């Protein structure tokens, strides 16, 4: 069994200790999800295991142990083609392929040269041993699944998301003993994420993945590691299992700390009574008291990111697009598109990459002009736009000064003043960091700071463009809660299934070429309905046409009124529909109150689905009966 063992790993960054003497083992077939707040050291741990950063401690592996690492932003030569870039890595399989191609070219130029012939035969033997013959076709298959189809385009012409997918193909084709993936689902479409989940389910090596995608963790992980205040906590199971187990751990630690406090009070009374080291036992007790005193209250607990800010009033008119048309670089984005955004709307925008989702947000934010059509923005709209790229922040500016530009105080939802320092602490920036230069923050910490600045402006309309690409799970969880209590309008562009389910109940699905579907309901319901429709379409296409038309059945007497039984049903059906709608609303309210209880949520979700089905059946029956009901 191929195993990696780490002993007493320690890594510091400036004043912060990212991990402190942590030890662990990664076994073959382990599927580990690594989570933690932004800046806790997740990427640093991946860099350490990949040998890209300095550390103290030991990483012990067999001599032939291989590691492949997908960074958040893979590095490529912009002049190389996609295929050349994939095979340009330093890993063994790529070296074997490049050596074979070079020796083959040399041998073809001079086939009578015995030395070149021997080199070619040796290269061929290495290809056989590494089973590298199918590498090119395998890479093409992987890239196709990740929607990279033009393999001859240069890397410099690709978007950031496309470069990430090429990097993913590069590490997957290596089939290493340990696969390190840093946010692999960023910029992936839903079918690509499904494909990746299935690919990793059949992967023979070990996996260590950093991701914000909680559904992905549930499908892929069999262990969750949590980095917190320099310590590494190990939980068995997927993300749902982690949530339950962490709650138990925190509760147990709190109980233990309470016992320590009680013991400290008892020992303090004894010391005040005039304890003297007249014996070895008494001296030992005094020493234990001093140790207890030094360690009391040192337990570090991750606080929830609290978002409890007020907002300005939003009128009835918010945003409206009429007959909107937009074309960018010869790609149709909007075609005679109409959209009425109202106060309190929760709209999710998703679909194909490059189809124009962010462009629609930019249009509605009045940052991108329409080709034709009209945009109307209400007079009371106060917009905060969380863009994919953080606004330029001077690296030599300090955290507290950056936020003080908005104001030294803001108001919470109850009208109470909150200072900038208090807000920073609520957003997991402890007081010793308030004077820290922004250049010392991690990328995720900068994004959290940027979000805080936007919310300090107390908007009533919030645009979120791919927020899950940069924020940690803890921040996302509280952002979801904030959106649920937000009295204004929220429009979100995202590929994160879990996040969309939480923050949107109306969907715009971009299919490319200005084809935009609309859907009311949860995103996972849309996916299920879409998959069903695709299957039905495929089944219909495969069905053989009838060779002969069936003889026409005798014409039946046309129905003109309800039967006695149907009349009785008609008299009560509207009350039954009202009761089902009330039941559904109650169930959804219970789901909102049990957001961290996954067992309860599963039961409630099943009840909601059953109620929805009954409601659909009643509505269909109402439609039928209404045709014959007498006014």
C-alpha positions as CSV (number, residue, x, y, z in Angstrom):
1,X,0.0,0.0,0.0
2,X,1.4,3.4,-1.0
3,X,1.3,5.7,2.0
4,X,2.3,9.3,2.8
5,X,3.2,10.0,6.4
6,X,3.7,13.5,7.8
7,X,5.3,14.1,11.2
8,X,5.3,17.4,13.2
9,X,4.7,19.7,10.2
10,X,5.0,23.4,11.1
11,X,4.6,26.4,8.8
12,X,4.4,30.0,9.7
13,X,3.6,33.1,7.6
14,X,4.6,36.4,9.2
15,X,3.0,36.5,12.7
16,X,0.6,33.7,11.9
17,X,1.2,30.0,12.6
18,X,-0.7,28.2,9.9
19,X,-0.1,24.7,11.3
20,X,1.8,23.7,14.4
21,X,3.4,20.2,14.7
22,X,0.6,18.4,12.9
23,X,1.0,14.7,12.0
24,X,-1.1,12.5,9.7
25,X,-1.2,9.6,7.3
26,X,-2.7,9.5,3.9
27,X,-3.4,6.0,2.8
28,X,-4.2,4.6,-0.7
29,X,-7.9,5.3,-1.6
30,X,-8.3,8.0,1.0
31,X,-10.6,10.7,-0.2
32,X,-9.9,13.7,2.1
33,X,-11.7,17.1,2.0
34,X,-9.6,19.8,3.6
35,X,-11.6,22.8,5.0
36,X,-11.0,25.8,7.2
37,X,-11.6,29.5,7.2
38,X,-9.8,31.7,4.6
39,X,-6.2,32.2,5.7
40,X,-6.1,29.1,7.9
41,X,-3.4,27.5,5.8
42,X,-5.2,25.1,3.4
43,X,-3.3,26.0,0.3
44,X,-0.1,26.2,2.3
45,X,-0.6,22.6,3.4
46,X,-1.0,21.5,-0.2
47,X,2.1,23.5,-1.2
48,X,4.0,21.8,1.6
49,X,3.0,18.3,0.5
50,X,3.9,19.2,-3.1
51,X,7.3,20.4,-2.0
52,X,6.7,24.0,-3.0
53,X,7.1,25.7,0.4
54,X,9.5,25.6,3.3
55,X,8.4,23.9,6.5
56,X,9.8,22.1,9.5
57,X,9.0,18.5,10.2
58,X,9.0,15.4,7.9
59,X,7.1,14.2,4.9
60,X,7.9,10.5,4.4
61,X,6.9,8.6,1.2
62,X,8.2,5.5,-0.7
63,X,10.8,6.2,-3.3
64,X,8.4,5.7,-6.2
65,X,5.6,7.8,-4.6
66,X,4.2,10.4,-7.1
67,X,2.2,13.5,-6.3
68,X,0.3,15.7,-8.8
69,X,-1.0,19.2,-7.8
70,X,-3.7,21.4,-9.3
71,X,-3.2,24.9,-8.1
72,X,-5.9,27.5,-7.8
73,X,-4.2,29.3,-10.7
74,X,-2.2,26.9,-12.8
75,X,0.9,28.3,-14.6
76,X,1.4,27.7,-18.3
77,X,3.6,29.0,-21.2
78,X,1.2,31.3,-23.1
79,X,2.8,30.3,-26.4
80,X,2.1,26.6,-26.1
81,X,-1.0,24.8,-27.5
82,X,-3.4,23.1,-25.2
83,X,-2.0,19.7,-25.9
84,X,1.6,20.8,-25.6
85,X,0.8,22.5,-22.3
86,X,-0.8,19.3,-20.9
87,X,2.3,17.3,-21.7
88,X,4.8,20.0,-20.6
89,X,4.7,18.9,-17.0
90,X,7.8,17.6,-15.2
91,X,6.2,14.4,-14.1
92,X,7.6,11.0,-15.1
93,X,4.9,10.1,-17.7
94,X,5.3,13.4,-19.5
95,X,9.1,13.0,-19.6
96,X,8.7,9.5,-21.1
97,X,6.3,10.7,-23.8
98,X,8.5,13.7,-24.8
99,X,11.6,11.4,-24.8
100,X,9.8,8.9,-27.0
101,X,8.7,11.6,-29.5
102,X,12.3,13.0,-29.7
103,X,13.9,9.6,-30.2
104,X,11.3,8.6,-32.8
105,X,11.9,11.8,-34.7
106,X,15.7,11.2,-34.6
107,X,15.4,7.6,-35.6
108,X,13.1,8.5,-38.5
109,X,15.6,10.9,-39.8
110,X,18.5,8.4,-39.7
111,X,17.1,4.8,-39.5
112,X,20.5,3.2,-40.3
113,X,22.0,4.7,-37.2
114,X,22.4,1.8,-34.7
115,X,22.7,4.1,-31.6
116,X,19.5,6.0,-32.5
117,X,17.8,2.7,-33.1
118,X,18.7,1.5,-29.6
119,X,17.6,4.7,-28.1
120,X,14.2,4.4,-29.9
121,X,13.8,0.8,-28.7
122,X,14.6,1.9,-25.1
123,X,12.1,4.7,-25.3
124,X,9.5,2.3,-26.7
125,X,10.1,-0.1,-23.7
126,X,9.6,2.9,-21.3
127,X,6.3,3.7,-23.0
128,X,5.2,0.1,-22.6
129,X,6.2,0.0,-18.9
130,X,4.5,3.3,-18.1
131,X,1.4,2.3,-20.2
132,X,1.7,5.7,-21.8
133,X,0.4,4.8,-25.3
134,X,-3.2,5.9,-24.6
135,X,-2.2,9.2,-22.9
136,X,-3.0,11.4,-25.8
137,X,-6.5,9.9,-26.4
138,X,-7.1,10.0,-22.6
139,X,-6.2,13.6,-22.5
140,X,-8.5,14.4,-25.4
141,X,-11.4,12.6,-23.6
142,X,-10.8,14.5,-20.4
143,X,-10.5,17.9,-22.1
144,X,-13.7,17.2,-24.1
145,X,-15.6,16.4,-20.8
146,X,-14.3,19.7,-19.5
147,X,-15.5,21.5,-22.6
148,X,-12.0,22.3,-24.1
149,X,-12.5,21.3,-27.7
150,X,-9.9,23.3,-29.7
151,X,-6.7,21.6,-28.7
152,X,-4.5,23.7,-31.0
153,X,-5.4,27.1,-29.5
154,X,-2.6,28.7,-27.5
155,X,-2.8,29.0,-23.7
156,X,-2.6,32.8,-23.9
157,X,-6.0,32.9,-25.6
158,X,-7.8,31.0,-22.9
159,X,-9.8,32.5,-20.0
160,X,-8.8,31.9,-16.4
161,X,-11.5,29.2,-16.1
162,X,-10.3,27.4,-19.3
163,X,-6.7,27.4,-18.0
164,X,-7.9,25.8,-14.8
165,X,-9.6,23.0,-16.8
166,X,-6.4,22.4,-18.8
167,X,-4.5,22.2,-15.5
168,X,-7.1,19.7,-14.2
169,X,-6.6,17.5,-17.3
170,X,-2.8,17.7,-16.8
171,X,-3.0,16.3,-13.2
172,X,-5.7,13.7,-13.9
173,X,-3.7,12.1,-16.8
174,X,-0.7,11.5,-14.5
175,X,-2.7,9.1,-12.3
176,X,-0.4,9.8,-9.3
177,X,-0.4,8.1,-5.9
178,X,-1.7,11.4,-4.4
179,X,-3.8,13.9,-6.2
180,X,-3.8,17.4,-4.6
181,X,-6.7,19.6,-5.9
182,X,-7.2,23.2,-4.9
183,X,-10.8,24.3,-5.7
184,X,-11.2,22.0,-8.7
185,X,-14.9,22.8,-9.3
186,X,-14.3,26.6,-9.8
187,X,-15.3,27.5,-13.4
188,X,-16.8,24.0,-14.1
189,X,-20.2,23.5,-15.6
190,X,-22.6,21.1,-13.8
191,X,-22.1,18.3,-16.2
192,X,-18.3,18.7,-15.8
193,X,-18.6,18.5,-12.0
194,X,-20.7,15.4,-12.3
195,X,-18.2,13.9,-14.6
196,X,-15.3,14.8,-12.2
197,X,-17.2,13.3,-9.3
198,X,-17.6,10.0,-11.2
199,X,-14.0,10.1,-12.3
200,X,-12.7,10.5,-8.8
201,X,-15.0,7.8,-7.5
202,X,-13.1,5.3,-9.7
203,X,-9.7,6.8,-9.0
204,X,-7.2,4.3,-7.6
205,X,-4.9,6.7,-5.7
206,X,-5.4,9.0,-2.8
207,X,-7.1,12.4,-3.0
208,X,-6.7,15.6,-0.9
209,X,-9.0,18.3,-2.1
210,X,-9.7,21.9,-1.0
211,X,-13.2,23.0,-2.1
212,X,-16.1,25.2,-1.1
213,X,-18.6,22.9,-2.9
214,X,-20.4,21.0,-0.1
215,X,-22.4,18.8,-2.5
216,X,-19.0,17.8,-4.1
217,X,-17.6,17.0,-0.7
218,X,-20.6,14.9,0.2
219,X,-20.2,12.9,-3.0
220,X,-16.4,12.5,-3.0
221,X,-15.0,12.6,0.5
222,X,-14.7,9.8,3.0
223,X,-12.6,11.9,5.5
224,X,-12.8,15.6,6.3
225,X,-9.8,17.4,7.7
226,X,-10.3,20.8,9.3
227,X,-7.4,23.3,9.8
228,X,-8.2,25.6,12.8
229,X,-5.8,27.7,14.8
230,X,-2.8,25.7,13.7
231,X,-4.3,22.3,14.6
232,X,-5.6,19.6,12.3
233,X,-8.8,17.8,13.2
234,X,-9.8,14.6,11.5
235,X,-13.4,13.5,10.9
236,X,-14.6,10.2,9.3
237,X,-17.2,10.5,6.6
238,X,-18.3,13.3,4.2
239,X,-19.3,16.9,4.9
240,X,-22.7,16.1,6.5
241,X,-20.9,13.7,8.9
242,X,-18.3,16.4,9.6
243,X,-21.0,19.0,10.6
244,X,-22.5,16.6,13.2
245,X,-19.1,15.4,14.6
246,X,-17.7,19.0,14.9
247,X,-20.7,20.1,16.9
248,X,-20.0,17.2,19.3
249,X,-16.3,18.1,19.5
250,X,-17.0,21.8,20.2
251,X,-19.6,20.9,22.9
252,X,-17.2,18.4,24.5
253,X,-14.3,20.9,24.6
254,X,-16.6,23.6,26.1
255,X,-17.6,21.1,28.9
256,X,-14.0,20.3,29.6
257,X,-13.1,24.0,29.8
258,X,-15.9,24.5,32.2
259,X,-14.5,21.7,34.4
260,X,-11.1,23.3,34.3
261,X,-12.6,26.6,35.4
262,X,-14.3,25.0,38.4
263,X,-11.1,23.2,39.3
264,X,-9.2,26.5,39.1
265,X,-11.6,28.2,41.5
266,X,-11.2,25.3,44.0
267,X,-7.4,25.5,43.8
268,X,-7.4,29.3,44.0
269,X,-9.3,29.1,47.3
270,X,-6.7,26.6,48.6
271,X,-3.9,28.9,47.5
272,X,-5.5,31.9,49.1
273,X,-5.9,29.9,52.3
274,X,-2.1,30.0,52.7
275,X,-0.7,27.0,50.9
276,X,2.9,26.3,51.8
277,X,5.3,23.8,50.1
278,X,5.9,21.9,53.3
279,X,5.8,18.6,51.5
280,X,6.5,17.2,48.1
281,X,2.8,16.7,47.5
282,X,1.9,20.3,48.4
283,X,4.7,21.6,46.1
284,X,3.3,19.4,43.3
285,X,-0.2,20.8,43.9
286,X,1.2,24.3,43.7
287,X,2.9,23.5,40.4
288,X,-0.3,22.0,39.0
289,X,-2.2,25.2,40.0
290,X,0.4,27.3,38.2
291,X,0.0,25.2,35.1
292,X,-3.8,25.4,35.3
293,X,-3.6,29.1,35.6
294,X,-1.3,29.5,32.6
295,X,-3.6,27.3,30.4
296,X,-7.0,28.5,31.5
297,X,-8.9,30.3,28.8
298,X,-6.5,29.5,26.1
299,X,-8.9,27.4,24.1
300,X,-9.4,29.0,20.7
301,X,-12.9,28.8,19.2
302,X,-13.8,29.7,15.6
303,X,-16.6,32.3,15.8
304,X,-19.3,32.5,13.3
305,X,-19.0,35.3,10.7
306,X,-21.8,37.6,11.8
307,X,-23.5,39.8,9.2
308,X,-26.0,41.9,11.1
309,X,-26.0,45.2,9.2
310,X,-28.9,47.5,8.4
311,X,-30.0,48.6,5.0
312,X,-31.7,51.4,3.2
313,X,-35.4,51.3,2.1
314,X,-36.2,49.8,-1.3
315,X,-39.2,51.0,-3.3
316,X,-41.4,49.0,-5.6
317,X,-39.5,49.8,-8.7
318,X,-36.1,48.0,-8.8
319,X,-34.7,47.0,-12.2
320,X,-36.5,46.3,-15.5
321,X,-35.1,45.3,-18.9
322,X,-37.3,45.7,-22.0
323,X,-36.5,44.2,-25.4
324,X,-32.8,44.1,-24.4
325,X,-30.2,43.0,-27.0
326,X,-26.5,42.6,-26.5
327,X,-23.7,41.1,-28.6
328,X,-20.1,40.8,-27.5
329,X,-17.3,39.7,-29.8
330,X,-19.9,38.4,-32.3
331,X,-21.5,36.3,-29.5
332,X,-25.2,36.9,-28.9
333,X,-25.8,37.4,-25.1
334,X,-29.3,38.9,-25.0
335,X,-32.0,38.8,-27.7
336,X,-35.3,40.7,-27.2
337,X,-34.8,39.9,-23.5
338,X,-37.3,41.1,-20.9
339,X,-36.9,40.9,-17.1
340,X,-38.7,42.6,-14.3
341,X,-36.8,42.5,-11.0
342,X,-38.9,43.2,-7.9
343,X,-38.3,44.0,-4.3
344,X,-37.5,40.8,-2.4
345,X,-36.6,38.8,-5.5
346,X,-34.0,36.0,-5.1
347,X,-32.7,35.3,-8.6
348,X,-30.0,32.8,-9.5
349,X,-28.2,33.0,-12.8
350,X,-26.3,29.9,-14.0
351,X,-25.5,27.9,-17.1
352,X,-22.7,27.6,-19.7
353,X,-19.4,29.3,-19.2
354,X,-18.9,32.2,-21.6
355,X,-22.7,32.5,-22.3
356,X,-23.0,36.0,-20.7
357,X,-24.1,35.5,-17.1
358,X,-21.7,38.2,-15.7
359,X,-22.5,40.4,-18.7
360,X,-26.1,40.4,-17.6
361,X,-25.1,41.5,-14.1
362,X,-22.9,44.3,-15.6
363,X,-25.8,45.4,-17.8
364,X,-28.2,45.6,-14.8
365,X,-25.5,47.4,-12.8
366,X,-25.3,50.0,-15.6
367,X,-21.6,49.1,-16.2
368,X,-22.2,47.7,-19.7
369,X,-24.4,49.4,-22.3
370,X,-27.1,47.5,-24.3
371,X,-26.9,47.2,-28.0
372,X,-30.6,48.1,-28.0
373,X,-33.5,48.1,-25.6
374,X,-34.0,49.9,-22.3
375,X,-32.7,49.5,-18.8
376,X,-34.7,51.1,-15.9
377,X,-33.3,51.3,-12.4
378,X,-35.5,52.5,-9.5
379,X,-34.6,55.7,-7.8
380,X,-34.3,54.0,-4.3
381,X,-31.9,51.3,-5.5
382,X,-28.6,51.2,-3.6
383,X,-26.5,48.5,-5.2
384,X,-23.6,46.6,-3.8
385,X,-21.9,44.5,-6.5
386,X,-19.6,41.6,-5.4
387,X,-17.6,41.1,-8.6
388,X,-15.4,38.2,-9.5
389,X,-12.4,40.5,-9.3
390,X,-11.7,42.5,-6.1
391,X,-11.4,46.2,-6.6
392,X,-7.7,47.4,-6.6
393,X,-6.6,47.7,-2.9
394,X,-3.2,49.4,-2.2
395,X,-1.0,46.7,-0.7
396,X,0.5,49.1,1.8
397,X,-2.9,50.1,3.2
398,X,-3.8,48.7,6.6
399,X,-7.0,46.7,7.0
400,X,-8.7,49.2,9.4
401,X,-7.9,52.2,7.2
402,X,-9.4,50.4,4.1
403,X,-12.7,50.0,5.9
404,X,-12.6,53.4,7.5
405,X,-13.0,55.0,4.1
406,X,-16.6,53.8,4.2
407,X,-17.2,55.2,7.7
408,X,-16.0,54.8,11.2
409,X,-19.4,53.5,12.3
410,X,-22.3,51.8,10.6
411,X,-25.8,50.7,11.9
412,X,-27.0,47.2,12.5
413,X,-30.6,46.2,11.6
414,X,-31.8,47.5,15.0
415,X,-30.2,50.9,14.5
416,X,-27.3,50.4,16.9
417,X,-23.9,51.8,16.0
418,X,-21.1,49.3,15.2
419,X,-17.5,50.3,15.0
420,X,-15.1,49.2,12.3
421,X,-13.1,47.3,14.9
422,X,-16.2,45.4,16.0
423,X,-17.1,44.5,12.4
424,X,-13.6,43.2,11.7
425,X,-13.8,40.9,14.8
426,X,-17.2,39.6,13.6
427,X,-15.6,38.9,10.3
428,X,-12.8,36.8,11.9
429,X,-10.2,39.5,11.8
430,X,-8.9,39.5,15.4
431,X,-7.7,42.8,16.9
432,X,-4.0,42.1,16.4
433,X,-4.7,42.0,12.7
434,X,-6.5,45.3,12.4
435,X,-3.2,47.2,11.7
436,X,-1.9,44.5,9.3
437,X,-0.9,45.5,5.8
438,X,-3.3,44.1,3.2
439,X,-0.5,42.6,1.2
440,X,0.0,40.1,4.1
441,X,-3.5,38.7,3.8
442,X,-4.4,35.5,1.9
443,X,-6.5,35.8,-1.3
444,X,-9.5,34.5,0.6
445,X,-9.0,37.0,3.4
446,X,-8.9,39.9,0.9
447,X,-12.2,38.7,-0.6
448,X,-13.8,38.5,2.8
449,X,-12.6,42.0,3.5
450,X,-14.0,43.2,0.2
451,X,-17.4,41.7,1.0
452,X,-17.4,43.4,4.4
453,X,-16.7,46.8,2.8
454,X,-19.6,46.3,0.4
455,X,-22.1,45.3,3.1
456,X,-20.9,48.3,5.3
457,X,-22.4,50.5,2.6
458,X,-25.8,49.1,3.7
459,X,-27.3,48.3,0.2
460,X,-30.8,47.2,-0.6
461,X,-29.9,45.4,-3.8
462,X,-27.0,42.9,-3.8
463,X,-25.3,41.4,-6.8
464,X,-23.1,38.3,-6.2
465,X,-20.9,37.1,-9.0
466,X,-19.4,33.6,-8.3
467,X,-19.0,34.3,-4.5
468,X,-18.2,30.6,-3.8
469,X,-15.0,30.8,-5.8
470,X,-13.2,32.6,-3.1
471,X,-15.0,32.5,0.2
472,X,-14.6,29.7,2.8
473,X,-17.5,27.4,3.8
474,X,-18.0,29.2,7.1
475,X,-18.4,32.6,5.4
476,X,-20.7,31.1,2.8
477,X,-22.9,29.6,5.4
478,X,-23.4,33.0,7.1
479,X,-23.8,34.8,3.8
480,X,-26.6,32.3,3.0
481,X,-28.2,33.2,6.4
482,X,-27.8,36.9,5.7
483,X,-29.5,36.6,2.3
484,X,-32.4,34.7,3.9
485,X,-33.0,37.7,6.3
486,X,-32.1,40.4,3.8
487,X,-35.2,42.6,3.0
488,X,-33.9,43.7,-0.4
489,X,-33.2,42.0,-3.7
490,X,-30.4,39.5,-4.3
491,X,-29.2,38.4,-7.8
492,X,-26.5,35.7,-7.8
493,X,-24.3,34.2,-10.6
494,X,-23.0,30.8,-9.4
495,X,-22.3,27.2,-10.4
496,X,-22.5,26.1,-6.8
497,X,-25.5,23.8,-6.4
498,X,-25.7,24.0,-2.6
499,X,-25.4,27.8,-2.6
500,X,-28.0,28.4,-5.3
501,X,-30.4,26.2,-3.5
502,X,-30.0,28.4,-0.4
503,X,-30.1,31.9,-2.0
504,X,-32.4,31.6,-5.1
505,X,-36.0,30.6,-5.9
506,X,-36.1,31.9,-9.4
507,X,-33.5,30.9,-12.0
508,X,-32.2,32.1,-15.3
509,X,-30.2,29.4,-17.1
510,X,-27.9,30.5,-19.9
511,X,-27.6,28.0,-22.7
512,X,-25.5,30.0,-25.1
513,X,-26.4,32.0,-28.2
514,X,-28.9,34.2,-26.2
515,X,-31.0,31.1,-25.3
516,X,-32.1,31.7,-21.7
517,X,-34.5,29.4,-19.8
518,X,-36.5,30.5,-16.8
519,X,-37.4,28.3,-13.8
520,X,-39.2,28.8,-10.5
521,X,-38.0,26.7,-7.7
522,X,-34.8,25.2,-6.3
523,X,-31.8,24.6,-8.6
524,X,-31.6,20.8,-7.8
525,X,-35.2,20.5,-8.8
526,X,-34.3,22.2,-12.1
527,X,-31.5,19.8,-12.7
528,X,-33.7,16.8,-12.0
529,X,-36.4,18.1,-14.3
530,X,-33.8,18.9,-17.0
531,X,-32.3,15.4,-16.8
532,X,-35.8,13.8,-17.1
533,X,-36.6,15.9,-20.1
534,X,-33.3,14.9,-21.8
535,X,-34.0,11.2,-21.1
536,X,-37.5,11.5,-22.5
537,X,-36.2,13.3,-25.6
538,X,-33.6,10.6,-26.2
539,X,-36.2,7.8,-25.7
540,X,-38.5,9.5,-28.2
541,X,-35.7,9.8,-30.7
542,X,-34.9,6.0,-30.4
543,X,-38.6,4.9,-30.6
544,X,-39.6,3.4,-34.0
545,X,-42.3,5.2,-35.9
546,X,-45.6,3.3,-36.3
547,X,-45.8,1.6,-39.7
548,X,-49.6,2.1,-39.9
549,X,-52.0,4.4,-38.3
550,X,-54.3,2.7,-35.8
551,X,-58.0,2.7,-36.9
552,X,-59.9,5.7,-35.6
553,X,-61.9,4.9,-32.5
554,X,-65.6,5.6,-32.6
555,X,-66.4,9.2,-31.6
556,X,-67.4,9.5,-28.0
557,X,-70.2,11.7,-26.8
558,X,-68.6,15.1,-25.8
559,X,-68.6,15.8,-22.1
560,X,-70.5,19.0,-21.1
561,X,-70.8,19.0,-17.3
562,X,-69.5,17.4,-14.1
563,X,-70.9,14.2,-12.8
564,X,-72.4,14.2,-9.3
565,X,-69.1,12.8,-7.8
566,X,-67.0,15.3,-9.7
567,X,-69.3,18.2,-8.5
568,X,-68.7,17.1,-4.9
569,X,-64.9,17.0,-5.6
570,X,-65.1,20.5,-7.2
571,X,-66.7,22.0,-4.1
572,X,-63.8,21.0,-1.8
573,X,-60.7,21.0,-4.1
574,X,-59.8,24.7,-3.6
575,X,-59.7,24.2,0.2
576,X,-57.5,21.2,-0.3
577,X,-55.1,23.1,-2.5
578,X,-54.9,25.9,0.1
579,X,-54.2,23.3,2.8
580,X,-51.4,21.8,0.8
581,X,-49.8,25.2,0.1
582,X,-50.0,26.1,3.8
583,X,-48.4,22.7,4.6
584,X,-45.6,23.4,2.1
585,X,-44.9,26.9,3.6
586,X,-44.7,25.4,7.1
587,X,-42.3,22.7,6.0
588,X,-40.0,25.3,4.2
589,X,-40.0,27.4,7.4
590,X,-39.0,24.3,9.4
591,X,-36.2,23.7,6.9
592,X,-34.9,27.3,7.4
593,X,-34.9,26.7,11.2
594,X,-33.0,23.4,10.9
595,X,-30.3,24.5,8.5
596,X,-27.5,22.6,10.3
597,X,-29.5,19.5,11.1
598,X,-28.9,17.3,8.0
599,X,-31.0,14.4,9.2
600,X,-33.9,16.6,9.9
601,X,-33.4,18.4,6.6
602,X,-33.5,15.2,4.7
603,X,-36.9,14.2,6.3
604,X,-38.3,17.7,5.7
605,X,-37.1,17.8,2.1
606,X,-38.8,14.4,1.5
607,X,-42.1,15.8,3.0
608,X,-41.8,19.0,0.8
609,X,-41.3,16.8,-2.3
610,X,-44.3,14.7,-1.4
611,X,-46.4,17.8,-0.8
612,X,-45.3,19.3,-4.1
613,X,-46.4,16.2,-5.9
614,X,-49.8,16.1,-4.2
615,X,-50.2,19.8,-5.0
616,X,-49.3,19.3,-8.7
617,X,-51.9,16.5,-8.9
618,X,-54.6,18.6,-7.2
619,X,-53.8,21.6,-9.6
620,X,-54.0,19.3,-12.6
621,X,-57.3,17.9,-11.4
622,X,-58.6,21.5,-10.7
623,X,-57.7,22.4,-14.3
624,X,-59.7,19.5,-15.6
625,X,-62.8,20.0,-13.5
626,X,-62.9,23.8,-14.1
627,X,-63.6,23.1,-17.8
628,X,-67.0,21.6,-16.9
629,X,-67.9,23.5,-13.7
630,X,-70.9,25.7,-13.9
631,X,-70.4,29.4,-12.9
